[in-house]
């Protein structure tokens, strides 16, 4: 998994204050010297700042260093490897006036990050890369948001120098990549001297060149010293197999199919197979090895296709579907077959060309449930595992990490940066990715669906670009009720006691109305170190309307390994028993405790009595 982790490291007291501000705004890790105070969640380091930077280097996608440029340079110098793998590094003065991208301006995204940080500090991003100062595109950053990869050994520095020096660049785009060609021409529209050629061999005549192809280029060794080569993920491989075929055998068949058709292995965007093969260990192992998603095509979708449009297949008789390799490749890719089914001893392989119009701009808002992954819905799990990018609060990311695959990009953030998290998810989905934004419980209840739709409203969203789906999860109050028995069998409401976003006067009126209406009430965010009186005030209101024996459940970390559930009464409840990890579920006036649980009558017994039944 590619993890987008940012760390902000400071050295001085004033620098630590600025670093805390930046870390909060970006949802980044914060590291300050042990001598200085820091917000909750920050890490204190005790040794040299050089050691701290070097310790964090391999685990971060970006480092923001609030310190002198010389110190930052000495810290990073021994760690430098390759521009394709080094993290982005920014250096700031402790006043935040100058934000300097030191390393990874284009490929690691340091220039873009510097602009974001400058907005936070009110300073100036001191971007020095020549292409940016001239308003030219970064040749080493094309298609990054679409998952494009630069071929190792490409002459990125040489080609960029030629571009900024005004030399003519040759450009080859494989004619089969019609959609990608439109994108590349748009990206390069500001370049003053680009000449497009009909074959990659012609690039050898130019001082520098750019090749965009999903094929294995025979001339690559010849043009590599002066060229950048991109291989867009433009192919989906549909694979069918017998039971128990191991991953090495499937891999050999796949690579043979690619090689014989002249395609580059890096051009694979995904593997695809039929629902009836979804549990094949060999297929799942192969997808994991290749760091590719495995798309599972539902049987119903395959059965609706006309078998006449595909090569004859035994699956037509055995499973009433037109085949596996060809239709799965075509459905998953959204484009035409480019290599019909090839049959091997125990498997079949077909290749289809992706269509960005079919495959991109999807945002899945996923409720992952209260903690136990077994409580996660099948639809939510499927969307999570098929997403190219997974974004969430770091605690929730750790919760679902067993379900994630190596090919998925994972972006962790801190609590408190919900709007930034929502904006990043929308932006990445709109740029052409399938993004999963996760929240615990139900994403529509006090969670991330709200910020997402607020931003979509403000941006004038019309229901597409990106397409948005909301996949609900089991909420904490539902899980608590299930543990108790039938606590919410009658009318209920949920109320958050946090006044960070809602004035207390409004919350108090809601508590009063719920008390008078005799609702079962689930209190979220009941108590924290900074908000230690709201629960007590709410209980005082409820005691005016309900018997002192009204059962109350305190459910802490429900469905997680350290779950605890305590049954008490409205009279006996002590707010000191409650923290931010506790859900407080208060019964209505008719609720009762039973065998360590709680139930609320719906009124069936009274209905029977009215009918004269015993």
Secondary structure, 3 states (H helix, E strand, C coil): CEEECEEEEECCHHHHHHHHHHHHHHCCEEEEECCCCCCCCCEEECCCHHHHHHHHHCCCCEEEEECCHHHHHHHHHCCCCCCCCCCEEEEECCCCCEEEEEECCCCCCHHHHHHHHHHHHCCEECCCCHHHHCCCCCCCCCCHHHCCEECCCCCHHHHHHHHHCCCCEEEEECCCCHHHHHHHHHHCCCCCCEEECCCHHHHHHCCEEEEECCECCCCHHHHHHHEEEEECCCEEEEEEECCCCCHHHHHHHHHHHHHHHCECHHHEEEEEEEHHHCCCHHHHHHHHHHCCEEEEECHHHHHCCCHHHCCCCCHHHHCCCCCCHHHHHHHHHCCCEEEEEEECCCEEEEEEECCHHHHCCEEEEEECECCCHHHCCHHHHHHHHHCCEEEEEHHHHHHHHHHCCCCCEEEEECCCCHHHHHHHHHHHHHCCCEEEEEECECCCCCCHHHHHHHHHHHCCCCCCCCEEEEECCCCHHHHHHHHHEECCCCCEEEEECCCCCCCHHHHHHHHHHHHHCCCEEEEECCCCCCCCCHHHHHHHHHHCCCCCCCEEEEEECCCCCCCEEEEEECCCCCHHHCCCCEEEEECCCCCEEECCEEECCCCHHHHHHHCCCC
